[in-house]
Amino acid sequence: MLKDDKIAEFKICHGVMLLLYVIEANCVPMALINVHTGKILMKISFDQTGREIEFLEQFNERIMFKTRGNPLKIINCSDRTTHEASSFSPPEAFIFLYEKEKFLTLKEGRIEIWTSNGELLTDFDKRQLCTRMDMNGEAV
């Protein structure tokens, strides 16, 4: 049971939990915890001063975050490496492919496939692959 009034949100993925704490002095404190043992795997925080958080997700032992005007940062907590993806644009939706260590992003009908280290594998030549439909089945 978590008993900490400063926890703002949490995410769980394959036995690892990301705790997001209340922003203090423009810093976003986080902790990655092993769900089975309760052991803290890593504590980090990043300065959010004047920057809107556009994307913040956990992908297994990786923490992925992007603030406006900055590249996507991927922190691998198991080996303490950091990768950046400067061409990453915050998606409308995303799907994690856990066993493949990849993720899909969807935005404005376009789909991209990324590695868990932030490499763009394909953008399907920037083609629009799907169309949003309204409640009457009409393309939007």
Order of alpha helices (4+ residues) and beta strands (2+ residues): beta-beta-beta-beta-beta-beta-beta-beta-beta-beta-beta-beta
